[in-house]
């Protein structure tokens, strides 16, 4: 069973690139298939990358690093943390797996040389991309996401679209109770420690 969404309501379809693809929203495309009819509807909205708000810590490389390396030596690693994404002076982004002393150990190979004293900056990119979707009719659907520019082909996942959801049922129940002269359902709240 896939995610359940209400017909005619906006929701976001998302794809996680496992921290391997940053700053590439322009290459993504989406569509959805009505599983009952086989009809494919192309997505009309553009993707965007989910980006965290970060401090933007910056430093410089210490001695540089060659393309293919997995370590970016920096003058000071203070303010950086495991799990950060950093950008080099050319805008190439890397996921930081760990920090040892003043070395940022990154998940993927450097795609270009980093010169001595090049800027290294913390950025909020996540490698998670999303697109706004609205499916007007109830039924079972398959979302399809692809990014041919990076050879990502057809990631498919199910979505169940319903005509009414629990909020609609609660509203109907409240209306019935009001028509009978009974106060609408009571809502209770609890606190936990």
PyMOL commands that set and color helices and strands:
alter all, ss='L'
color gray80, all
select helices_A, chain A and resi 25-27+148-150+166-179
alter helices_A, ss='H'
color red, helices_A
select strands_A, chain A and resi 3-6+11-16+29-34+40-42+48-51+58-60+71-73+85-87+93-100+103-106+119-123+125-133+139-147+152-162
alter strands_A, ss='S'
color yellow, strands_A
deselect
rebuild
show_as cartoon
